[in-house]
Amino acid sequence: MTIDSPIDTQWFIQKATENDWTAIDDRVTEISNNPAWINWTSEGLISEVLYERDIAISLLEKTKLPFDESKEFGLRRVLQTDENQHLRRKSAIAFFVHGIKDEEILSLLHDAQHNDDELREQVVMLLTKL
């Protein structure tokens, strides 16, 4: 995980190993429109490291920058095949936030609403916007 950014990538590694996702989420919001970080998401989405995939999904959820084909493909890959169900559900949220609301995404959002305590509140708020 190497990015040309004022935010040190080692900080993310440290916080992930400490399981401090609140701090990570706050920092992700700060960098979500940094092109270098958004470019990194193509790599992060295919990483074998769970927290790197998680951070990549969070960046894509928060960014105002448009998805290119590789980002959409990588995010769809996580949504469909990741062994971590929580990351699959987070991918559905990222797609939904960016206006992509197909049946597969809605199905995962409904699943998150009923089966993922961490995402439930956010998903309920999103689904009320349908």
N, CA, C and O atoms as CSV, one atom per row, in Angstrom:
chain,resi,resn,atom,element,x,y,z
A,1,MET,N,N,0.860,-1.171,0.000
A,1,MET,CA,C,0.000,0.000,0.000
A,1,MET,C,C,0.903,1.230,0.000
A,1,MET,O,O,1.373,1.653,1.056
A,2,THR,N,N,1.147,1.802,-1.172
A,2,THR,CA,C,2.012,2.970,-1.291
A,2,THR,C,C,1.307,4.028,-2.125
A,2,THR,O,O,0.979,3.799,-3.289
A,3,ILE,N,N,1.081,5.163,-1.533
A,3,ILE,CA,C,0.350,6.247,-2.199
A,3,ILE,C,C,1.136,7.546,-2.037
A,3,ILE,O,O,1.714,7.807,-0.982
A,4,ASP,N,N,1.148,8.360,-3.100
A,4,ASP,CA,C,1.723,9.697,-3.015
A,4,ASP,C,C,0.643,10.606,-2.429
A,4,ASP,O,O,-0.198,11.139,-3.154
A,5,SER,N,N,0.679,10.773,-1.123
A,5,SER,CA,C,-0.366,11.510,-0.440
A,5,SER,C,C,0.195,12.071,0.859
A,5,SER,O,O,1.134,11.513,1.427
A,6,PRO,N,N,-0.382,13.176,1.330
A,6,PRO,CA,C,0.071,13.709,2.610
A,6,PRO,C,C,-0.301,12.789,3.779
A,6,PRO,O,O,0.233,12.947,4.876
A,7,ILE,N,N,-1.199,11.842,3.562
A,7,ILE,CA,C,-1.581,10.906,4.613
A,7,ILE,C,C,-0.745,9.648,4.448
A,7,ILE,O,O,-0.754,9.022,3.388
A,8,ASP,N,N,-0.043,9.290,5.472
A,8,ASP,CA,C,0.873,8.162,5.458
A,8,ASP,C,C,0.098,6.840,5.418
A,8,ASP,O,O,-0.781,6.599,6.246
A,9,THR,N,N,0.435,5.998,4.453
A,9,THR,CA,C,-0.240,4.702,4.348
A,9,THR,C,C,0.041,3.829,5.570
A,9,THR,O,O,-0.773,2.976,5.924
A,10,GLN,N,N,1.178,4.037,6.206
A,10,GLN,CA,C,1.479,3.260,7.415
A,10,GLN,C,C,0.470,3.551,8.518
A,10,GLN,O,O,0.194,2.690,9.353
A,11,TRP,N,N,-0.074,4.747,8.522
A,11,TRP,CA,C,-1.100,5.094,9.509
A,11,TRP,C,C,-2.297,4.161,9.354
A,11,TRP,O,O,-2.840,3.681,10.349
A,12,PHE,N,N,-2.718,3.896,8.100
A,12,PHE,CA,C,-3.849,2.991,7.867
A,12,PHE,C,C,-3.529,1.576,8.341
A,12,PHE,O,O,-4.373,0.906,8.937
A,13,ILE,N,N,-2.317,1.135,8.074
A,13,ILE,CA,C,-1.915,-0.201,8.517
A,13,ILE,C,C,-1.983,-0.290,10.042
A,13,ILE,O,O,-2.517,-1.253,10.593
A,14,GLN,N,N,-1.445,0.709,10.708
A,14,GLN,CA,C,-1.464,0.749,12.176
A,14,GLN,C,C,-2.902,0.705,12.699
A,14,GLN,O,O,-3.215,-0.098,13.578
A,15,LYS,N,N,-3.775,1.563,12.166
A,15,LYS,CA,C,-5.156,1.622,12.652
A,15,LYS,C,C,-5.914,0.330,12.345
A,15,LYS,O,O,-6.741,-0.109,13.144
A,16,ALA,N,N,-5.640,-0.269,11.210
A,16,ALA,CA,C,-6.307,-1.538,10.870
A,16,ALA,C,C,-5.880,-2.639,11.830
A,16,ALA,O,O,-6.708,-3.438,12.269
A,17,THR,N,N,-4.593,-2.685,12.158
A,17,THR,CA,C,-4.139,-3.718,13.098
A,17,THR,C,C,-4.692,-3.466,14.494
A,17,THR,O,O,-4.840,-4.401,15.281
A,18,GLU,N,N,-4.997,-2.218,14.802
A,18,GLU,CA,C,-5.619,-1.868,16.086
A,18,GLU,C,C,-7.138,-2.011,16.039
A,18,GLU,O,O,-7.815,-1.843,17.054
A,19,ASN,N,N,-7.667,-2.321,14.856
A,19,ASN,CA,C,-9.111,-2.450,14.640
A,19,ASN,C,C,-9.841,-1.131,14.949
A,19,ASN,O,O,-10.955,-1.145,15.473
A,20,ASP,N,N,-9.212,-0.003,14.623
A,20,ASP,CA,C,-9.769,1.325,14.876
A,20,ASP,C,C,-10.437,1.841,13.603
A,20,ASP,O,O,-9.917,2.738,12.940
A,21,TRP,N,N,-11.583,1.272,13.269
A,21,TRP,CA,C,-12.257,1.603,12.015
A,21,TRP,C,C,-12.924,2.968,12.047
A,21,TRP,O,O,-13.163,3.554,10.992
A,22,THR,N,N,-13.228,3.484,13.221
A,22,THR,CA,C,-13.793,4.834,13.307
A,22,THR,C,C,-12.757,5.845,12.823
A,22,THR,O,O,-13.079,6.741,12.042
A,23,ALA,N,N,-11.520,5.704,13.283
A,23,ALA,CA,C,-10.457,6.612,12.831
A,23,ALA,C,C,-10.205,6.450,11.342
A,23,ALA,O,O,-9.999,7.435,10.633
A,24,ILE,N,N,-10.220,5.203,10.861
A,24,ILE,CA,C,-10.003,4.954,9.428
A,24,ILE,C,C,-11.116,5.600,8.614
A,24,ILE,O,O,-10.843,6.265,7.615
A,25,ASP,N,N,-12.359,5.414,9.025
A,25,ASP,CA,C,-13.485,5.999,8.280
A,25,ASP,C,C,-13.394,7.517,8.226
A,25,ASP,O,O,-13.695,8.119,7.195
A,26,ASP,N,N,-12.979,8.141,9.329
A,26,ASP,CA,C,-12.823,9.605,9.329
A,26,ASP,C,C,-11.749,10.029,8.337
A,26,ASP,O,O,-11.933,10.997,7.600
A,27,ARG,N,N,-10.647,9.323,8.314
A,27,ARG,CA,C,-9.541,9.662,7.425
A,27,ARG,C,C,-9.905,9.382,5.967
A,27,ARG,O,O,-9.521,10.138,5.075
A,28,VAL,N,N,-10.639,8.306,5.725
A,28,VAL,CA,C,-11.074,7.974,4.358
A,28,VAL,C,C,-11.879,9.131,3.779
A,28,VAL,O,O,-11.718,9.483,2.611
A,29,THR,N,N,-12.738,9.714,4.592
A,29,THR,CA,C,-13.536,10.852,4.126
A,29,THR,C,C,-12.617,11.997,3.682
A,29,THR,O,O,-12.898,12.663,2.686
A,30,GLU,N,N,-11.535,12.225,4.407
A,30,GLU,CA,C,-10.594,13.299,4.066
A,30,GLU,C,C,-9.911,13.084,2.722
A,30,GLU,O,O,-9.635,14.050,2.011
A,31,ILE,N,N,-9.636,11.839,2.365
A,31,ILE,CA,C,-8.832,11.545,1.169
A,31,ILE,C,C,-9.648,10.999,0.003
A,31,ILE,O,O,-9.090,10.668,-1.043
A,32,SER,N,N,-10.947,10.903,0.174
A,32,SER,CA,C,-11.781,10.213,-0.820
A,32,SER,C,C,-11.822,10.885,-2.190
A,32,SER,O,O,-12.225,10.254,-3.168
A,33,ASN,N,N,-11.423,12.126,-2.280
A,33,ASN,CA,C,-11.409,12.796,-3.578
A,33,ASN,C,C,-9.991,13.052,-4.090
A,33,ASN,O,O,-9.787,13.819,-5.030
A,34,ASN,N,N,-9.026,12.406,-3.464
A,34,ASN,CA,C,-7.633,12.487,-3.889
A,34,ASN,C,C,-7.431,11.480,-5.020
A,34,ASN,O,O,-7.547,10.276,-4.789
A,35,PRO,N,N,-7.132,11.940,-6.232
A,35,PRO,CA,C,-6.995,11.017,-7.359
A,35,PRO,C,C,-5.998,9.882,-7.128
A,35,PRO,O,O,-6.215,8.767,-7.604
A,36,ALA,N,N,-4.909,10.150,-6.405
A,36,ALA,CA,C,-3.925,9.088,-6.151
A,36,ALA,C,C,-4.549,7.960,-5.332
A,36,ALA,O,O,-4.309,6.784,-5.608
A,37,TRP,N,N,-5.337,8.311,-4.338
A,37,TRP,CA,C,-5.995,7.286,-3.522
A,37,TRP,C,C,-7.059,6.551,-4.329
A,37,TRP,O,O,-7.179,5.330,-4.225
A,38,ILE,N,N,-7.822,7.271,-5.120
A,38,ILE,CA,C,-8.865,6.612,-5.917
A,38,ILE,C,C,-8.221,5.711,-6.962
A,38,ILE,O,O,-8.745,4.633,-7.243
A,39,ASN,N,N,-7.117,6.119,-7.535
A,39,ASN,CA,C,-6.401,5.228,-8.456
A,39,ASN,C,C,-5.924,3.969,-7.744
A,39,ASN,O,O,-5.951,2.880,-8.318
A,40,TRP,N,N,-5.491,4.112,-6.510
A,40,TRP,CA,C,-5.038,2.960,-5.726
A,40,TRP,C,C,-6.151,1.931,-5.508
A,40,TRP,O,O,-5.868,0.746,-5.332
A,41,THR,N,N,-7.402,2.368,-5.518
A,41,THR,CA,C,-8.483,1.422,-5.229
A,41,THR,C,C,-8.511,0.245,-6.199
A,41,THR,O,O,-8.944,-0.845,-5.826
A,42,SER,N,N,-8.059,0.443,-7.429
A,42,SER,CA,C,-8.005,-0.691,-8.367
A,42,SER,C,C,-7.112,-1.800,-7.807
A,42,SER,O,O,-7.418,-2.984,-7.945
A,43,GLU,N,N,-6.029,-1.412,-7.187
A,43,GLU,CA,C,-5.128,-2.373,-6.544
A,43,GLU,C,C,-5.724,-2.881,-5.225
A,43,GLU,O,O,-5.674,-4.073,-4.923
A,44,GLY,N,N,-6.279,-1.965,-4.461
A,44,GLY,CA,C,-6.836,-2.323,-3.151
A,44,GLY,C,C,-7.978,-3.317,-3.234
A,44,GLY,O,O,-8.109,-4.187,-2.373
A,45,LEU,N,N,-8.807,-3.196,-4.263
A,45,LEU,CA,C,-9.951,-4.098,-4.403
A,45,LEU,C,C,-9.547,-5.541,-4.662
A,45,LEU,O,O,-10.306,-6.463,-4.361
A,46,ILE,N,N,-8.356,-5.743,-5.217
A,46,ILE,CA,C,-7.926,-7.114,-5.511
A,46,ILE,C,C,-6.876,-7.611,-4.517
A,46,ILE,O,O,-6.341,-8.710,-4.664
A,47,SER,N,N,-6.589,-6.799,-3.515
A,47,SER,CA,C,-5.593,-7.174,-2.521
A,47,SER,C,C,-6.040,-8.415,-1.749
A,47,SER,O,O,-7.233,-8.626,-1.531
A,48,GLU,N,N,-5.092,-9.213,-1.348
A,48,GLU,CA,C,-5.401,-10.358,-0.493
A,48,GLU,C,C,-5.554,-9.930,0.961
A,48,GLU,O,O,-5.976,-10.719,1.807
A,49,VAL,N,N,-5.210,-8.677,1.249
A,49,VAL,CA,C,-5.293,-8.152,2.610
A,49,VAL,C,C,-6.699,-7.578,2.821
A,49,VAL,O,O,-7.108,-6.637,2.140
A,50,LEU,N,N,-7.417,-8.155,3.762
A,50,LEU,CA,C,-8.809,-7.786,4.010
A,50,LEU,C,C,-8.994,-6.287,4.229
A,50,LEU,O,O,-9.872,-5.678,3.619
A,51,TYR,N,N,-8.174,-5.686,5.095
A,51,TYR,CA,C,-8.382,-4.274,5.391
A,51,TYR,C,C,-8.095,-3.382,4.183
A,51,TYR,O,O,-8.673,-2.300,4.078
A,52,GLU,N,N,-7.222,-3.804,3.275
A,52,GLU,CA,C,-6.992,-3.008,2.066
A,52,GLU,C,C,-8.235,-3.029,1.177
A,52,GLU,O,O,-8.604,-1.999,0.613
A,53,ARG,N,N,-8.881,-4.184,1.046
A,53,ARG,CA,C,-10.132,-4.236,0.274
A,53,ARG,C,C,-11.184,-3.368,0.945
A,53,ARG,O,O,-11.929,-2.657,0.271
A,54,ASP,N,N,-11.248,-3.423,2.263
A,54,ASP,CA,C,-12.226,-2.639,3.014
A,54,ASP,C,C,-12.003,-1.145,2.793
A,54,ASP,O,O,-12.955,-0.409,2.537
A,55,ILE,N,N,-10.762,-0.696,2.889
A,55,ILE,CA,C,-10.449,0.722,2.689
A,55,ILE,C,C,-10.771,1.144,1.255
A,55,ILE,O,O,-11.318,2.226,1.039
A,56,ALA,N,N,-10.443,0.314,0.286
A,56,ALA,CA,C,-10.735,0.638,-1.119
A,56,ALA,C,C,-12.235,0.821,-1.330
A,56,ALA,O,O,-12.661,1.760,-2.003
A,57,ILE,N,N,-13.025,-0.065,-0.762
A,57,ILE,CA,C,-14.487,0.047,-0.892
A,57,ILE,C,C,-14.964,1.340,-0.235
A,57,ILE,O,O,-15.788,2.058,-0.803
A,58,SER,N,N,-14.458,1.636,0.943
A,58,SER,CA,C,-14.861,2.865,1.643
A,58,SER,C,C,-14.504,4.109,0.837
A,58,SER,O,O,-15.292,5.053,0.768
A,59,LEU,N,N,-13.319,4.113,0.229
A,59,LEU,CA,C,-12.934,5.250,-0.610
A,59,LEU,C,C,-13.893,5.416,-1.782
A,59,LEU,O,O,-14.312,6.531,-2.096
A,60,LEU,N,N,-14.235,4.315,-2.422
A,60,LEU,CA,C,-15.146,4.408,-3.575
A,60,LEU,C,C,-16.550,4.821,-3.149
A,60,LEU,O,O,-17.258,5.486,-3.905
A,61,GLU,N,N,-16.946,4.439,-1.972
A,61,GLU,CA,C,-18.255,4.870,-1.476
A,61,GLU,C,C,-18.279,6.380,-1.258
A,61,GLU,O,O,-19.258,7.046,-1.595
A,62,LYS,N,N,-17.203,6.912,-0.697
A,62,LYS,CA,C,-17.180,8.331,-0.312
A,62,LYS,C,C,-16.791,9.291,-1.428
A,62,LYS,O,O,-17.100,10.480,-1.345
A,63,THR,N,N,-16.123,8.807,-2.469
A,63,THR,CA,C,-15.594,9.721,-3.479
A,63,THR,C,C,-16.704,10.398,-4.288
A,63,THR,O,O,-17.777,9.842,-4.522
A,64,LYS,N,N,-16.394,11.595,-4.691
A,64,LYS,CA,C,-17.253,12.328,-5.636
A,64,LYS,C,C,-16.708,12.179,-7.058
A,64,LYS,O,O,-17.345,12.600,-8.023
A,65,LEU,N,N,-15.524,11.575,-7.174
A,65,LEU,CA,C,-14.924,11.349,-8.488
A,65,LEU,C,C,-15.678,10.217,-9.188
A,65,LEU,O,O,-16.162,9.297,-8.528
A,66,PRO,N,N,-15.781,10.276,-10.517
A,66,PRO,CA,C,-16.529,9.225,-11.225
A,66,PRO,C,C,-15.773,7.897,-11.218
A,66,PRO,O,O,-14.542,7.854,-11.199
A,67,PHE,N,N,-16.550,6.826,-11.235
A,67,PHE,CA,C,-15.964,5.490,-11.367
A,67,PHE,C,C,-15.531,5.314,-12.811
A,67,PHE,O,O,-16.250,5.710,-13.728
A,68,ASP,N,N,-14.362,4.723,-13.020
A,68,ASP,CA,C,-14.042,4.281,-14.364
A,68,ASP,C,C,-14.348,2.786,-14.425
A,68,ASP,O,O,-14.723,2.177,-13.423
A,69,GLU,N,N,-14.188,2.219,-15.586
A,69,GLU,CA,C,-14.562,0.822,-15.799
A,69,GLU,C,C,-13.805,-0.128,-14.870
A,69,GLU,O,O,-14.388,-1.090,-14.370
A,70,SER,N,N,-12.524,0.125,-14.633
A,70,SER,CA,C,-11.750,-0.776,-13.780
A,70,SER,C,C,-12.233,-0.731,-12.335
A,70,SER,O,O,-12.246,-1.760,-11.660
A,71,LYS,N,N,-12.627,0.436,-11.853
A,71,LYS,CA,C,-13.142,0.546,-10.485
A,71,LYS,C,C,-14.467,-0.202,-10.371
A,71,LYS,O,O,-14.691,-0.947,-9.417
A,72,GLU,N,N,-15.335,0.005,-11.350
A,72,GLU,CA,C,-16.631,-0.669,-11.315
A,72,GLU,C,C,-16.448,-2.187,-11.407
A,72,GLU,O,O,-17.120,-2.940,-10.702
A,73,PHE,N,N,-15.543,-2.628,-12.270
A,73,PHE,CA,C,-15.283,-4.061,-12.418
A,73,PHE,C,C,-14.723,-4.648,-11.121
A,73,PHE,O,O,-15.160,-5.712,-10.681
A,74,GLY,N,N,-13.763,-3.962,-10.513
A,74,GLY,CA,C,-13.165,-4.439,-9.267
A,74,GLY,C,C,-14.165,-4.485,-8.134
A,74,GLY,O,O,-14.191,-5.437,-7.354
A,75,LEU,N,N,-14.986,-3.460,-8.043
A,75,LEU,CA,C,-16.003,-3.419,-7.000
A,75,LEU,C,C,-17.044,-4.517,-7.223
A,75,LEU,O,O,-17.505,-5.136,-6.264
A,76,ARG,N,N,-17.413,-4.760,-8.465
A,76,ARG,CA,C,-18.382,-5.824,-8.785
A,76,ARG,C,C,-17.786,-7.194,-8.427
A,76,ARG,O,O,-18.490,-8.088,-7.959
A,77,ARG,N,N,-16.481,-7.337,-8.656
A,77,ARG,CA,C,-15.808,-8.593,-8.305
A,77,ARG,C,C,-15.907,-8.860,-6.804
A,77,ARG,O,O,-16.195,-9.984,-6.391
A,78,VAL,N,N,-15.671,-7.834,-5.991
A,78,VAL,CA,C,-15.800,-7.987,-4.541
A,78,VAL,C,C,-17.245,-8.325,-4.194
A,78,VAL,O,O,-17.502,-9.240,-3.412
A,79,LEU,N,N,-18.171,-7.599,-4.768
A,79,LEU,CA,C,-19.590,-7.797,-4.495
A,79,LEU,C,C,-20.024,-9.236,-4.775
A,79,LEU,O,O,-20.835,-9.795,-4.037
A,80,GLN,N,N,-19.498,-9.823,-5.819
A,80,GLN,CA,C,-19.947,-11.150,-6.239
A,80,GLN,C,C,-19.129,-12.300,-5.667
A,80,GLN,O,O,-19.654,-13.402,-5.508
A,81,THR,N,N,-17.862,-12.071,-5.355
A,81,THR,CA,C,-17.019,-13.230,-5.039
A,81,THR,C,C,-16.246,-13.152,-3.732
A,81,THR,O,O,-15.652,-14.151,-3.326
A,82,ASP,N,N,-16.229,-12.011,-3.057
A,82,ASP,CA,C,-15.401,-11.919,-1.854
A,82,ASP,C,C,-15.890,-12.900,-0.796
A,82,ASP,O,O,-17.093,-13.061,-0.594
A,83,GLU,N,N,-14.948,-13.552,-0.124
A,83,GLU,CA,C,-15.316,-14.508,0.910
A,83,GLU,C,C,-15.871,-13.811,2.150
A,83,GLU,O,O,-16.508,-14.451,2.987
A,84,ASN,N,N,-15.633,-12.504,2.274
A,84,ASN,CA,C,-16.116,-11.740,3.420
A,84,ASN,C,C,-17.459,-11.104,3.084
A,84,ASN,O,O,-17.531,-10.169,2.286
A,85,GLN,N,N,-18.514,-11.614,3.695
A,85,GLN,CA,C,-19.873,-11.137,3.396
A,85,GLN,C,C,-20.041,-9.656,3.723
A,85,GLN,O,O,-20.764,-8.948,3.022
A,86,HIS,N,N,-19.386,-9.184,4.773
A,86,HIS,CA,C,-19.478,-7.774,5.140
A,86,HIS,C,C,-18.946,-6.891,4.009
A,86,HIS,O,O,-19.544,-5.862,3.695
A,87,LEU,N,N,-17.828,-7.286,3.395
A,87,LEU,CA,C,-17.282,-6.498,2.283
A,87,LEU,C,C,-18.189,-6.558,1.067
A,87,LEU,O,O,-18.299,-5.579,0.330
A,88,ARG,N,N,-18.832,-7.679,0.847
A,88,ARG,CA,C,-19.785,-7.765,-0.268
A,88,ARG,C,C,-20.920,-6.769,-0.050
A,88,ARG,O,O,-21.344,-6.083,-0.980
A,89,ARG,N,N,-21.399,-6.698,1.170
A,89,ARG,CA,C,-22.485,-5.755,1.495
A,89,ARG,C,C,-22.003,-4.312,1.376
A,89,ARG,O,O,-22.735,-3.463,0.869
A,90,LYS,N,N,-20.781,-4.018,1.835
A,90,LYS,CA,C,-20.234,-2.665,1.701
A,90,LYS,C,C,-20.098,-2.271,0.232
A,90,LYS,O,O,-20.316,-1.114,-0.127
A,91,SER,N,N,-19.743,-3.223,-0.605
A,91,SER,CA,C,-19.655,-2.950,-2.048
A,91,SER,C,C,-21.007,-2.542,-2.600
A,91,SER,O,O,-21.100,-1.634,-3.426
A,92,ALA,N,N,-22.051,-3.210,-2.146
A,92,ALA,CA,C,-23.409,-2.859,-2.589
A,92,ALA,C,C,-23.742,-1.425,-2.186
A,92,ALA,O,O,-24.367,-0.692,-2.953
A,93,ILE,N,N,-23.330,-1.026,-0.994
A,93,ILE,CA,C,-23.562,0.351,-0.545
A,93,ILE,C,C,-22.837,1.331,-1.463
A,93,ILE,O,O,-23.415,2.335,-1.879
A,94,ALA,N,N,-21.592,1.049,-1.777
A,94,ALA,CA,C,-20.819,1.950,-2.650
A,94,ALA,C,C,-21.496,2.099,-4.013
A,94,ALA,O,O,-21.610,3.209,-4.532
A,95,PHE,N,N,-21.940,0.993,-4.585
A,95,PHE,CA,C,-22.661,1.077,-5.863
A,95,PHE,C,C,-23.927,1.919,-5.720
A,95,PHE,O,O,-24.186,2.798,-6.541
A,96,PHE,N,N,-24.703,1.654,-4.695
A,96,PHE,CA,C,-25.972,2.348,-4.489
A,96,PHE,C,C,-25.749,3.857,-4.363
A,96,PHE,O,O,-26.468,4.651,-4.970
A,97,VAL,N,N,-24.755,4.240,-3.576
A,97,VAL,CA,C,-24.439,5.664,-3.374
A,97,VAL,C,C,-24.128,6.346,-4.703
A,97,VAL,O,O,-24.399,7.534,-4.875
A,98,HIS,N,N,-23.560,5.593,-5.638
A,98,HIS,CA,C,-23.203,6.150,-6.946
A,98,HIS,C,C,-24.286,5.909,-8.003
A,98,HIS,O,O,-24.035,6.028,-9.202
A,99,GLY,N,N,-25.480,5.573,-7.543
A,99,GLY,CA,C,-26.629,5.486,-8.449
A,99,GLY,C,C,-26.786,4.172,-9.181
A,99,GLY,O,O,-27.616,4.073,-10.085
A,100,ILE,N,N,-26.025,3.172,-8.824
A,100,ILE,CA,C,-26.139,1.858,-9.465
A,100,ILE,C,C,-26.967,0.988,-8.534
A,100,ILE,O,O,-26.510,0.617,-7.452
A,101,LYS,N,N,-28.184,0.665,-8.954
A,101,LYS,CA,C,-29.163,0.041,-8.060
A,101,LYS,C,C,-29.826,-1.168,-8.704
A,101,LYS,O,O,-31.052,-1.278,-8.708
A,102,ASP,N,N,-29.022,-2.071,-9.245
A,102,ASP,CA,C,-29.606,-3.251,-9.881
A,102,ASP,C,C,-30.080,-4.267,-8.834
A,102,ASP,O,O,-29.885,-4.073,-7.635
A,103,GLU,N,N,-30.692,-5.325,-9.296
A,103,GLU,CA,C,-31.300,-6.325,-8.411
A,103,GLU,C,C,-30.281,-6.964,-7.465
A,103,GLU,O,O,-30.577,-7.192,-6.292
A,104,GLU,N,N,-29.097,-7.247,-7.972
A,104,GLU,CA,C,-28.052,-7.866,-7.151
A,104,GLU,C,C,-27.652,-6.944,-5.992
A,104,GLU,O,O,-27.459,-7.403,-4.866
A,105,ILE,N,N,-27.532,-5.677,-6.270
A,105,ILE,CA,C,-27.159,-4.697,-5.249
A,105,ILE,C,C,-28.267,-4.547,-4.220
A,105,ILE,O,O,-28.008,-4.547,-3.017
A,106,LEU,N,N,-29.495,-4.421,-4.690
A,106,LEU,CA,C,-30.617,-4.281,-3.758
A,106,LEU,C,C,-30.769,-5.518,-2.881
A,106,LEU,O,O,-31.105,-5.406,-1.702
A,107,SER,N,N,-30.528,-6.677,-3.440
A,107,SER,CA,C,-30.611,-7.910,-2.668
A,107,SER,C,C,-29.580,-7.921,-1.536
A,107,SER,O,O,-29.893,-8.305,-0.409
A,108,LEU,N,N,-28.358,-7.500,-1.839
A,108,LEU,CA,C,-27.325,-7.453,-0.796
A,108,LEU,C,C,-27.628,-6.378,0.246
A,108,LEU,O,O,-27.313,-6.557,1.422
A,109,LEU,N,N,-28.223,-5.285,-0.162
A,109,LEU,CA,C,-28.602,-4.253,0.803
A,109,LEU,C,C,-29.676,-4.767,1.749
A,109,LEU,O,O,-29.608,-4.521,2.953
A,110,HIS,N,N,-30.655,-5.469,1.225
A,110,HIS,CA,C,-31.697,-6.051,2.087
A,110,HIS,C,C,-31.092,-7.087,3.028
A,110,HIS,O,O,-31.492,-7.187,4.188
A,111,ASP,N,N,-30.132,-7.854,2.527
A,111,ASP,CA,C,-29.431,-8.813,3.369
A,111,ASP,C,C,-28.696,-8.083,4.498
A,111,ASP,O,O,-28.752,-8.513,5.649
A,112,ALA,N,N,-28.017,-6.999,4.180
A,112,ALA,CA,C,-27.299,-6.219,5.192
A,112,ALA,C,C,-28.256,-5.648,6.230
A,112,ALA,O,O,-27.950,-5.615,7.421
A,113,GLN,N,N,-29.402,-5.205,5.772
A,113,GLN,CA,C,-30.399,-4.633,6.674
A,113,GLN,C,C,-30.808,-5.639,7.749
A,113,GLN,O,O,-31.061,-5.262,8.893
A,114,HIS,N,N,-30.871,-6.889,7.390
A,114,HIS,CA,C,-31.335,-7.920,8.322
A,114,HIS,C,C,-30.203,-8.671,9.020
A,114,HIS,O,O,-30.428,-9.285,10.062
A,115,ASN,N,N,-28.995,-8.635,8.466
A,115,ASN,CA,C,-27.946,-9.528,8.965
A,115,ASN,C,C,-26.613,-8.872,9.300
A,115,ASN,O,O,-25.667,-9.576,9.656
A,116,ASP,N,N,-26.505,-7.562,9.201
A,116,ASP,CA,C,-25.222,-6.916,9.457
A,116,ASP,C,C,-25.449,-5.713,10.372
A,116,ASP,O,O,-25.792,-4.620,9.921
A,117,ASP,N,N,-25.250,-5.945,11.660
A,117,ASP,CA,C,-25.505,-4.887,12.643
A,117,ASP,C,C,-24.708,-3.618,12.361
A,117,ASP,O,O,-25.197,-2.512,12.591
A,118,GLU,N,N,-23.503,-3.773,11.873
A,118,GLU,CA,C,-22.644,-2.617,11.619
A,118,GLU,C,C,-23.163,-1.740,10.477
A,118,GLU,O,O,-22.972,-0.524,10.494
A,119,LEU,N,N,-23.812,-2.345,9.497
A,119,LEU,CA,C,-24.282,-1.607,8.319
A,119,LEU,C,C,-25.773,-1.287,8.350
A,119,LEU,O,O,-26.254,-0.495,7.540
A,120,ARG,N,N,-26.501,-1.893,9.274
A,120,ARG,CA,C,-27.966,-1.801,9.274
A,120,ARG,C,C,-28.493,-0.370,9.185
A,120,ARG,O,O,-29.310,-0.066,8.316
A,121,GLU,N,N,-28.044,0.494,10.058
A,121,GLU,CA,C,-28.564,1.868,10.102
A,121,GLU,C,C,-28.310,2.598,8.780
A,121,GLU,O,O,-29.200,3.271,8.259
A,122,GLN,N,N,-27.116,2.466,8.249
A,122,GLN,CA,C,-26.772,3.134,6.986
A,122,GLN,C,C,-27.649,2.602,5.856
A,122,GLN,O,O,-28.138,3.376,5.033
A,123,VAL,N,N,-27.848,1.298,5.814
A,123,VAL,CA,C,-28.649,0.688,4.743
A,123,VAL,C,C,-30.109,1.134,4.843
A,123,VAL,O,O,-30.733,1.434,3.826
A,124,VAL,N,N,-30.649,1.179,6.041
A,124,VAL,CA,C,-32.022,1.627,6.219
A,124,VAL,C,C,-32.186,3.041,5.676
A,124,VAL,O,O,-33.159,3.341,4.984
A,125,MET,N,N,-31.228,3.901,5.993
A,125,MET,CA,C,-31.295,5.289,5.491
A,125,MET,C,C,-31.226,5.333,3.974
A,125,MET,O,O,-31.946,6.111,3.347
A,126,LEU,N,N,-30.365,4.506,3.370
A,126,LEU,CA,C,-30.254,4.475,1.912
A,126,LEU,C,C,-31.546,3.960,1.269
A,126,LEU,O,O,-32.022,4.523,0.283
A,127,LEU,N,N,-32.100,2.906,1.825
A,127,LEU,CA,C,-33.280,2.298,1.219
A,127,LEU,C,C,-34.512,3.195,1.330
A,127,LEU,O,O,-35.439,3.063,0.531
A,128,THR,N,N,-34.538,4.087,2.287
A,128,THR,CA,C,-35.668,5.019,2.370
A,128,THR,C,C,-35.631,6.029,1.238
A,128,THR,O,O,-36.622,6.715,0.989
A,129,LYS,N,N,-34.502,6.132,0.549
A,129,LYS,CA,C,-34.372,7.065,-0.572
A,129,LYS,C,C,-34.811,6.456,-1.894
A,129,LYS,O,O,-34.778,7.130,-2.924
A,130,LEU,N,N,-35.224,5.187,-1.880
A,130,LEU,CA,C,-35.645,4.545,-3.132
A,130,LEU,C,C,-36.911,5.154,-3.674
A,130,LEU,O,O,-37.401,4.731,-4.720
